[in-house]
Amino acid sequence: MQDFAGKVAVVTGSASGIGRATATRLAGEGMKVVLADIEEAALAEAVSDLTAAGHEVLGVPTDVSSWEAVQALAERTMEAFGAVHVVHNNAGVVVSGPIDALSISDWEWVLGVDLWSVIYGVKAFLPLIKASGEGHIVNTASTAGLQASPSIGPYNVAKFGVVALTETLRLELDAEKSPVSASVLCPGAINTQIVSSKRNRPAESAADHESSAAEAAFENHAGKLLAEQGKDPAAVADMIVNAIRSNDFWIITHPEWKNVLQKRVAALAADNSLHFGFGG
């Protein structure tokens, strides 16, 4: 897909971070953009800022872990703009702690937002994109979908799932020579608020969470890393637009992760060792 002007995009998790940067970038390309997020005040602010800048946008408060809510998002998009061409399934959360301390609610919350929302997004929007004649789906995974890290088991599982889902989707679309395509975004350290995503967790779900020293250590380390060394989300948005235009499948924000993947494959071929990450 080369021409963005006048076409329609939907971005989930678009009240902050990568989602907001992508919505802003696509609006700058001349697209009409539907912003979806569960954080209503931040969503309203993002919509207000883009509208004030002269862009045609619509904000739809959405709990992407709900199939009914994602269906409603698709319906609102079609009612407002009559088509959809680009969908960025981007909303994400994380919960941390050792696997034996995580509750079933911890798993359900993270998998609901990070994996099921992508499944729902593809299911709801793919037929609409096909009907619009051309388009692209971008699904946000993570480098945690390429190599697991300790203390974030549900996040790892969800992100590996997003990679597998998107790879399957791309293979199917390529096989049918479809004018619709798909890419998977695997961000490394980006300056976002994902470490504090529990601010949006439903109280009933959060009540089952057991705090741990591992959780505190992860949040302190990751929060500092993202704030001090994280890449600007606007740079990631540029990568996404370039990948859509070039029809690239992989969008890996930090090239050094390719070395990690080479070590992973070498370890698999050699002796199944897990010592293949940074410093491994």
C-alpha positions in Angstrom: 0.0 0.0 0.0 1.6 3.2 -1.2 -1.1 5.9 -1.0 -2.4 6.9 2.4 -4.2 10.2 1.8 -7.9 10.1 2.2 -7.9 6.5 3.5 -9.0 5.2 6.9 -6.9 3.8 9.8 -7.8 2.3 13.1 -5.2 2.3 16.0 -5.8 0.6 19.3 -4.0 1.7 22.5 -3.8 5.1 20.8 -4.1 7.4 23.8 -0.3 7.2 24.6 3.0 5.7 23.5 3.4 3.9 20.2 -0.3 4.0 19.5 -0.6 7.7 19.8 2.5 8.2 17.8 1.2 6.0 15.0 -2.2 7.7 15.0 -0.4 11.0 14.7 1.9 9.8 11.9 -1.0 8.3 9.9 -3.1 11.4 10.3 -0.1 13.4 9.0 -0.1 11.2 5.9 -3.7 12.4 5.3 -5.6 9.5 6.7 -8.8 9.6 8.7 -7.9 8.0 11.9 -10.0 6.2 14.5 -8.3 6.1 17.9 -9.3 3.5 20.4 -8.3 3.2 24.0 -9.7 2.1 27.4 -8.2 5.2 29.1 -10.9 7.7 28.3 -9.3 11.0 29.5 -6.1 10.4 27.7 -8.0 9.3 24.6 -10.0 12.5 24.6 -6.8 14.5 24.9 -5.2 12.8 22.0 -8.3 13.3 19.8 -8.5 16.9 20.8 -4.9 17.5 19.9 -5.2 15.9 16.5 -8.4 17.7 15.8 -6.9 21.0 16.7 -4.1 20.2 14.3 -6.6 19.9 11.5 -6.9 16.2 11.2 -10.1 14.2 10.8 -10.2 11.7 13.7 -12.7 9.9 15.8 -12.1 8.6 19.4 -13.9 5.4 20.5 -13.4 4.3 24.1 -12.8 0.5 23.7 -11.9 -2.4 26.0 -10.1 -4.4 23.3 -10.2 -7.6 25.5 -13.9 -7.8 24.7 -15.0 -9.2 21.3 -18.2 -7.2 21.5 -16.3 -4.0 22.1 -14.0 -4.6 19.1 -17.0 -5.4 16.9 -18.6 -2.1 18.1 -15.3 -0.4 17.2 -15.5 -1.8 13.7 -19.1 -0.7 13.4 -18.3 2.8 14.5 -15.5 3.0 12.0 -17.7 2.0 9.1 -20.5 4.3 10.3 -18.2 7.3 10.4 -16.0 6.7 7.4 -17.5 3.9 5.3 -14.2 2.0 4.9 -11.0 0.9 6.6 -7.6 0.4 5.1 -5.0 0.2 7.9 -5.5 -1.4 11.3 -2.8 -1.3 14.0 -3.6 -3.7 16.8 -1.4 -2.1 19.3 -3.0 -2.1 22.8 -0.8 -3.8 25.4 -0.3 -4.4 29.1 2.1 -6.3 31.3 2.1 -7.9 34.7 5.2 -9.2 36.4 6.1 -11.8 38.9 7.3 -15.4 39.0 5.0 -17.9 37.3 4.2 -19.7 40.6 3.0 -16.4 42.1 0.9 -15.2 39.1 -2.9 -15.7 39.4 -5.3 -17.0 36.8 -6.6 -13.4 36.6 -3.1 -12.1 35.8 -2.9 -14.5 32.9 -6.5 -13.7 31.7 -5.9 -9.9 31.8 -2.6 -9.9 29.9 -3.7 -12.5 27.3 -7.0 -10.7 26.9 -5.4 -7.4 26.1 -2.2 -8.5 24.4 -3.3 -11.6 22.4 -7.1 -11.9 22.2 -7.4 -8.3 21.2 -5.2 -8.9 18.2 -7.3 -12.0 17.3 -10.4 -9.9 17.7 -8.9 -7.1 15.6 -8.0 -9.4 12.7 -11.3 -11.1 12.8 -13.4 -7.9 12.9 -11.4 -5.8 10.5 -9.9 -8.1 7.9 -13.1 -8.6 5.9 -13.7 -4.8 6.0 -10.2 -4.1 4.7 -10.6 -6.7 2.0 -13.9 -5.0 1.0 -12.2 -1.6 0.9 -9.9 -3.0 -1.9 -6.5 -2.8 -0.3 -4.8 -2.3 3.1 -2.5 -3.4 5.8 -2.7 -4.9 9.3 0.1 -4.2 11.8 0.1 -6.2 15.0 2.3 -5.1 17.9 4.2 -8.0 19.4 7.5 -7.4 21.2 11.1 -8.6 21.3 9.5 -10.7 24.2 7.8 -12.5 21.3 11.2 -13.5 19.9 12.9 -14.4 23.1 11.3 -14.9 26.5 12.5 -13.0 29.6 11.9 -14.0 33.3 9.2 -12.5 35.4 6.8 -11.6 32.6 5.4 -15.0 31.6 2.0 -14.0 30.4 3.5 -11.1 28.3 5.9 -13.5 26.7 3.2 -16.0 25.9 1.0 -13.3 24.4 3.7 -11.8 22.3 4.9 -15.1 20.9 1.3 -15.7 20.0 1.0 -12.4 18.2 4.1 -13.2 16.1 2.6 -16.6 15.2 -0.8 -15.2 14.4 0.7 -12.5 12.2 3.0 -14.8 10.4 0.1 -17.1 9.6 -2.0 -14.2 8.4 0.8 -12.9 6.1 1.4 -16.4 4.6 -2.3 -16.8 3.9 -2.6 -13.3 2.3 0.5 -13.8 0.2 -0.8 -17.2 -1.0 -4.0 -15.7 -2.2 -2.1 -12.7 -3.8 -4.3 -10.4 -1.7 -4.0 -6.6 -2.0 -4.1 -6.7 1.8 -0.9 -7.5 3.8 0.3 -7.8 7.3 3.4 -6.9 9.4 4.4 -7.7 13.0 6.0 -5.0 15.1 8.6 -6.2 17.7 9.6 -3.2 19.8 12.6 -3.3 22.1 12.9 -0.5 24.7 10.5 2.3 23.8 9.7 5.3 26.0 6.2 4.3 26.8 4.0 3.8 29.9 3.5 0.1 29.6 5.2 -0.7 32.9 2.5 1.3 34.6 -0.3 -0.4 32.5 -1.9 -1.8 35.7 -3.4 1.7 36.1 -6.1 0.5 33.6 -6.6 -2.9 35.1 -10.2 -3.6 36.3 -10.4 -3.7 40.1 -11.9 -7.2 40.2 -9.1 -8.6 38.2 -6.4 -6.7 40.1 -7.7 -8.1 43.5 -6.3 -11.5 42.6 -2.8 -10.2 41.9 -0.1 -11.2 44.4 2.7 -8.6 44.6 6.3 -9.9 44.8 9.9 -8.7 45.0 10.3 -9.8 41.4 7.5 -7.5 40.3 9.0 -4.6 42.2 12.4 -5.3 40.7 11.0 -5.6 37.2 9.0 -2.4 37.4 11.9 -0.4 38.8 14.4 -1.6 36.3 12.1 -1.6 33.2 10.6 1.8 34.1 14.0 3.4 34.4 15.3 1.7 31.2 12.3 2.8 29.1 12.4 6.4 30.4 16.1 6.9 30.1 17.1 4.8 27.1 13.8 4.0 25.3 13.5 5.0 21.7 11.0 7.8 20.9 7.6 6.3 19.9 7.6 8.8 16.9 10.6 6.9 15.5 8.6 3.7 15.7 5.7 5.2 13.9 8.0 6.2 11.1 9.2 2.6 10.9 5.6 1.4 10.7 4.7 3.7 7.8 7.8 2.7 6.0 7.1 -1.0 6.5 3.6 -0.6 5.2 4.9 1.1 2.1 7.6 -1.5 1.6 5.4 -4.4 2.6 8.0 -5.6 5.1 6.8 -8.3 7.5 9.2 -7.8 10.3 9.4 -4.4 12.1 12.2 -4.8 14.6 13.0 -1.5 16.3 16.4 -2.3 17.6 18.8 -4.0 15.0 20.9 -5.6 17.8 18.1 -8.0 18.4 18.9 -9.8 15.2 22.1 -10.9 16.9 20.1 -12.2 19.8 18.0 -14.2 17.3 21.1 -15.6 15.6 22.3 -16.8 19.0 19.0 -18.4 19.8 19.0 -20.4 16.5 22.6 -21.4 17.1 21.8 -22.5 20.7 18.9 -24.6 19.3 21.1 -26.2 16.7 23.9 -26.9 19.1 22.6 -28.1 22.5 19.2 -26.5 23.3 20.9 -24.1 25.7 18.9 -21.2 26.9 22.0 -19.0 27.3 21.5 -17.0 24.1 20.4 -13.5 25.1 22.3 -10.4 25.7 25.5 -11.3 27.6 24.8 -15.0 26.9 
